[in-house]
Amino acid sequence: MIGPDPGWWGTPGERRTVLIVTGSPIPARPLLDVARLADADPRLRVVFTAAPEAAGSGTESRLRDAGAVVLPWREARDREFGLAVAATAAPDLAPRVPLVVLPDARRACAPGDLRADGRRRPVLALAHRDERTPPSREGPAEVVVGDPIHDRLVASLPLRDFYRRVLGAGGDRRLVVVAIPAGDAACRAGPCRPLDVVRRLLAELPSERYHVLGVPEREGDPCPGGRALAGPLRDGLALLPPGADWRAALAAADWIVGEAGPLTRYGAVTGAPVVLVGSGDVRGPGMAELARLAPRLDARGRIEDQLGDAAAYWRPDRARPVIERITSEPGRFHRNTRRLMYGLLRLPQPATIPVADPVSPPFHVGCTAEDLRDARQGG
């Protein structure tokens, strides 16, 4: 995502510029996947901007630290781009800029945010054909492209043992990934609430046989749970750092524990047993199926026994109803999205076939390109 001087924009027939609009310090994973698709083509260059709601959040500085070319929103909204891709409505962009809004954005947008205004009709990329709405001239155009989180998670599963070693769960240790909700939600009291469950996992599971890893539900959260996590961290809880790719943690897990939410829903893709706690939010594709099928933690039972029962109960076929609601285009997000992008850019596609790659390891210490190659080959 490193580009040339931001003052150089090219002309039609030369390089086209793709604008990535992000609304948080850590861009949504689907946005990064689209940026990688565009950045692989020398005819395209990629620049980022932070949407207005992200002002003051440190988004621009985080993007620059990652090596991205960044434009302030006040400049980006008035420029002409070949294409803009966002995880939000981004209604203030120049009217002639084609806009693609990625999956899950509909639930994050206010009514009317994606309305066609006569100057531009946004294209809403959908993960599943069941999300389509009746055609309307006032609404966005809808294209089913699939789900990149699903596809890259599936591509990462062959590297499970490699991720486990990187995460500190090598040998015979079992990895328990626990979802940590953002802010005060992590601190709700109750025998099966998130932090109480974390404390029980650490107290009841022998550390020589189990490794407990906390993964923030809100990606990039620098301190999920706040001060309440200080005790668990002293007691042996490992915590995925901001910016690390949580999909690798799911691919490595022996169990995934948490409230009904994105991490537990995508956790069903891995084949690892999913154990639910608390109530959680069952809105969204696959959530109701997950809440119905996954076992729930009993506050009165021994944790280790319940994990064993979950492993005996959970089989890949049990997760199928959850997975089938996540995407109706499994393995085809990159191919479908590139076709959509190049159609809007009015460019022929490259001759290659884009595929989902395994995600980067969460910690880069001691990991080289040779390590990753050897892991793919089973070394």
C-alpha positions in Angstrom: 0.0 0.0 0.0 3.0 2.3 -0.4 2.5 4.6 -3.4 4.3 7.4 -5.1 4.2 11.1 -4.3 0.5 11.9 -3.4 0.7 14.9 -5.6 0.9 12.7 -8.7 -2.5 11.5 -9.8 -2.1 10.4 -13.4 -4.6 10.8 -16.2 -7.1 8.5 -17.9 -5.2 5.8 -19.8 -2.3 6.1 -17.3 -2.5 5.1 -13.7 -5.9 5.2 -11.9 -6.2 6.0 -8.2 -8.3 3.9 -5.9 -9.4 5.6 -2.6 -9.9 3.5 0.5 -12.1 5.2 3.0 -11.7 3.8 6.6 -13.5 4.8 9.7 -11.2 3.5 12.5 -7.6 3.4 13.4 -7.4 -0.2 12.1 -9.0 -0.4 8.7 -11.6 -3.2 8.4 -10.0 -6.4 7.1 -12.2 -6.4 3.9 -10.9 -2.9 3.1 -7.3 -4.2 3.4 -8.1 -7.1 1.2 -9.5 -4.8 -1.5 -6.4 -2.5 -1.2 -4.2 -5.6 -1.8 -6.1 -6.4 -4.9 -5.6 -2.9 -6.3 -2.1 -2.6 -5.2 -1.0 -5.7 -7.1 -1.7 -3.9 -10.5 0.9 -1.4 -11.6 -1.9 0.5 -13.5 -3.4 1.4 -10.1 -2.3 3.2 -7.0 -4.0 3.1 -3.6 -4.5 6.0 -1.2 -6.3 6.0 2.1 -8.4 8.6 3.9 -10.2 8.6 7.3 -13.9 9.3 7.1 -15.2 12.3 9.1 -16.4 10.2 12.0 -12.8 9.0 12.6 -11.4 12.5 13.0 -9.1 12.7 16.0 -9.0 8.9 16.5 -5.4 8.5 15.3 -6.5 6.8 12.1 -4.3 8.9 9.8 -1.2 8.5 11.9 -1.7 4.7 12.1 -2.1 4.4 8.4 1.1 6.5 7.7 3.0 4.3 10.2 1.9 1.3 8.2 3.4 2.9 5.0 0.2 4.0 3.4 -0.3 7.1 1.3 -2.9 9.1 3.3 -5.0 12.1 2.3 -6.9 14.2 4.8 -10.7 13.9 4.3 -11.1 17.6 3.4 -8.8 17.0 0.4 -10.0 13.5 -0.6 -13.7 14.5 -0.7 -13.1 17.1 -3.5 -10.7 15.0 -5.7 -11.6 12.9 -8.7 -10.7 9.2 -8.2 -11.1 6.2 -10.5 -12.9 4.4 -7.7 -13.6 4.7 -4.0 -14.1 1.7 -1.7 -15.5 2.2 1.8 -16.9 0.4 4.8 -19.2 3.3 5.4 -21.5 5.4 3.1 -19.0 8.2 2.5 -21.7 10.5 1.0 -19.6 13.6 0.6 -17.2 12.3 -2.1 -17.1 14.0 -5.5 -20.2 12.9 -7.3 -18.5 11.4 -10.3 -16.4 9.0 -8.2 -17.8 5.4 -8.3 -18.3 4.1 -4.8 -18.3 0.5 -3.6 -19.5 -0.1 0.0 -18.3 -3.4 1.4 -20.3 -6.2 3.2 -21.8 -5.4 6.6 -21.9 -1.7 5.9 -25.7 -1.7 5.6 -26.0 -2.5 9.3 -23.6 0.3 10.1 -25.3 3.0 8.1 -28.2 5.2 9.0 -31.4 4.9 6.8 -30.8 6.9 3.6 -27.0 6.9 3.8 -26.8 4.6 0.8 -29.5 6.3 -1.3 -28.8 7.2 -4.9 -28.9 11.0 -5.4 -29.1 11.3 -9.1 -25.3 12.0 -9.4 -24.1 8.7 -8.1 -25.6 5.3 -7.2 -23.4 3.5 -4.7 -22.7 -0.2 -5.3 -23.3 -2.2 -2.1 -21.2 -5.4 -2.1 -23.1 -8.2 -0.4 -21.7 -11.3 1.3 -24.8 -13.4 0.7 -27.6 -13.5 -1.9 -30.2 -13.6 0.9 -29.2 -10.0 1.8 -30.5 -8.6 -1.5 -33.4 -6.3 -1.3 -36.1 -5.5 -3.9 -34.6 -3.3 -6.7 -35.2 0.4 -6.2 -34.1 3.4 -8.2 -33.5 5.3 -4.9 -31.4 2.5 -3.3 -27.9 1.4 -4.0 -27.0 -1.1 -6.7 -26.4 -4.5 -5.1 -23.8 -7.1 -6.1 -23.1 -10.4 -4.3 -19.3 -10.8 -4.0 -18.9 -13.0 -0.9 -17.0 -12.6 2.4 -13.2 -12.0 2.5 -12.9 -12.8 6.2 -14.4 -16.2 5.6 -12.3 -16.9 2.5 -8.9 -15.9 4.1 -9.8 -17.7 7.3 -10.4 -20.9 5.3 -7.1 -20.3 3.4 -5.3 -20.0 6.7 -6.4 -23.3 8.2 -3.6 -25.3 6.7 -1.2 -23.1 8.7 -2.8 -24.0 12.0 0.3 -25.5 13.6 2.4 -22.6 12.5 0.1 -20.1 14.0 -0.1 -22.1 17.2 3.7 -22.1 17.6 3.8 -18.3 17.0 1.1 -17.8 19.6 2.8 -19.8 22.3 0.7 -23.0 22.1 3.2 -25.4 20.7 3.7 -29.0 21.9 0.8 -30.5 23.8 -0.7 -27.2 25.0 -4.3 -26.5 24.0 -5.2 -23.0 22.8 -8.4 -21.5 24.2 -9.3 -18.3 22.4 -11.7 -16.1 24.4 -13.4 -13.0 22.9 -13.0 -9.8 24.9 -15.8 -7.3 24.4 -15.0 -3.7 24.0 -15.1 -1.2 26.9 -17.6 -1.6 29.7 -19.2 -4.6 28.0 -16.3 -6.7 29.1 -16.9 -5.8 32.8 -20.6 -6.7 33.1 -21.0 -8.7 36.3 -22.4 -12.2 36.3 -21.1 -15.8 36.6 -20.9 -16.2 32.8 -19.9 -12.7 31.8 -16.7 -12.2 29.8 -14.2 -11.3 32.5 -15.6 -13.8 35.0 -15.2 -16.4 32.3 -11.6 -15.3 31.7 -10.8 -15.6 35.4 -12.3 -19.0 35.6 -10.4 -20.2 32.5 -7.1 -19.1 34.1 -8.0 -20.5 37.6 -9.3 -23.9 36.5 -7.2 -24.8 33.5 -3.7 -26.1 34.2 -1.3 -23.6 32.6 1.1 -26.4 31.5 -1.7 -27.9 29.4 -3.7 -24.9 28.3 -2.9 -21.5 26.9 -5.6 -18.8 27.2 -5.5 -16.0 24.5 -7.8 -13.0 24.7 -8.8 -11.5 21.3 -10.5 -8.0 21.4 -14.0 -8.1 19.8 -13.4 -4.5 18.5 -10.3 -4.7 16.3 -7.6 -2.4 17.2 -8.9 -1.8 20.8 -5.6 -1.0 22.6 -7.0 -1.9 26.0 -10.0 -4.2 25.9 -11.7 -4.5 29.3 -9.6 -1.6 30.6 -8.1 -1.9 34.1 -10.2 -5.0 34.8 -7.9 -7.1 32.7 -4.8 -6.2 34.8 -5.4 -9.2 37.1 -6.0 -11.8 34.4 -2.9 -10.5 32.6 -0.8 -11.1 35.7 -2.4 -14.5 36.0 -1.3 -15.7 32.6 -3.8 -14.3 30.1 -2.1 -13.6 26.7 -3.7 -10.8 24.7 -3.6 -10.3 20.9 -2.0 -6.9 20.3 -3.7 -4.1 18.3 -3.3 -4.5 14.6 -2.6 -8.3 14.8 -4.8 -10.3 12.5 -7.3 -12.1 14.7 -8.1 -14.6 12.0 -4.8 -16.4 12.7 -5.9 -16.8 16.3 -9.1 -18.4 15.2 -7.4 -20.7 12.8 -5.0 -21.9 15.7 -7.7 -22.3 18.3 -8.7 -25.6 20.0 -11.7 -23.8 21.5 -13.3 -20.4 20.9 -15.2 -19.0 23.9 -17.3 -15.8 23.9 -20.6 -14.1 23.5 -22.5 -14.5 20.3 -20.7 -12.1 18.0 -18.3 -11.8 15.0 -15.5 -13.8 16.5 -17.6 -16.7 17.6 -19.5 -16.7 14.3 -16.3 -16.8 12.2 -14.9 -19.3 14.7 -17.5 -21.8 13.5 -15.7 -21.8 10.1 -12.5 -23.3 11.7 -14.1 -26.5 12.9 -13.0 -25.7 16.5 -15.7 -26.0 19.2 -17.5 -22.8 19.9 -18.7 -22.2 23.5 -21.0 -19.3 24.1 -21.2 -17.2 27.2 -23.7 -14.5 28.2 -26.3 -13.3 25.8 -24.5 -11.4 23.1 -26.1 -9.9 19.9 -27.8 -12.5 17.7 -28.5 -10.0 14.9 -26.7 -10.6 11.6 -26.1 -13.5 9.3 -25.5 -16.8 11.1 -25.9 -15.4 14.6 -29.3 -16.9 15.3 -28.1 -20.3 14.0 -24.9 -20.0 16.2 -27.0 -19.2 19.3 -29.2 -22.2 18.6 -26.4 -24.7 17.9 -23.4 -23.8 20.1 -23.2 -25.1 23.6 -23.3 -22.6 26.4 -21.0 -22.4 29.4 -22.7 -23.5 32.7 -21.6 -21.4 35.6 -21.9 -24.4 37.9 -19.9 -26.9 35.9 -16.1 -27.4 35.8 -14.6 -25.5 32.9 -12.3 -28.4 31.7 -15.2 -30.9 31.7 -17.3 -28.5 29.7 -14.6 -27.9 27.1 -14.3 -31.7 26.8 -18.0 -32.0 26.3 -18.0 -29.3 23.7 -15.2 -31.0 21.8 -17.2 -34.3 21.8 -20.4 -32.5 20.6 -19.0 -30.1 18.1 -18.5 -31.6 14.6 -18.0 -29.7 11.3 -21.5 -30.7 10.1 -23.1 -28.9 13.2 -21.5 -25.6 12.1 -22.7 -25.9 8.5 -25.9 -23.8 9.1 -23.8 -21.0 10.5 -21.3 -21.1 7.7 -23.9 -21.2 5.0 -25.4 -18.0 6.3 -22.0 -16.1 6.2 -21.5 -16.3 2.5 -23.2 -17.6 -0.6 -19.9 -17.2 -2.6 -17.4 -19.2 -0.6 -13.8 -18.8 -1.9 -14.9 -16.2 -4.6 -14.7 -12.8 -2.9 -11.4 -11.8 -4.4 -12.4 -12.9 -7.9 -15.9 -11.3 -7.7 -14.7 -8.1 -6.2 -11.9 -7.6 -8.7 -14.4 -8.0 -11.5 -16.6 -5.4 -9.9 -13.8 -3.0 -9.4 -12.4 -3.2 -12.9 -15.8 -2.8 -14.4 -16.2 0.5 -12.5 -12.7 1.5 -13.4 -13.3 0.6 -17.1 -10.1 -1.3 -17.3 -9.4 -4.9 -18.4 -8.6 -7.2 -15.5 -5.1 -8.7 -15.1 -4.6 -12.1 -16.6 -4.1 -13.7 -13.2 -6.8 -15.3 -11.1 -7.0 -13.7 -7.6 -7.2 -16.1 -4.7 -7.5 -15.7 -0.9 -4.1 -16.0 0.8 -3.4 -17.1 4.4 -3.3 -14.3 6.8 0.0 -13.0 8.4 1.1 -14.5 11.7 0.0 -12.4 14.7 3.5 -11.8 16.0 6.4 -11.3 13.6 9.2 -11.9 16.0 11.2 -14.8 14.7 8.9 -15.3 11.7 10.4 -15.0 8.2 9.2 -15.6 4.7 11.0 -19.0 4.8 9.1 -19.9 7.9 5.8 -19.2 6.2 6.8 -21.2 3.1 7.9 -24.1 5.2 4.6 -24.0 7.2 2.6 -24.1 3.9 4.5 -27.2 2.9 3.9 -28.8 6.3 7.5 -28.2 7.5 
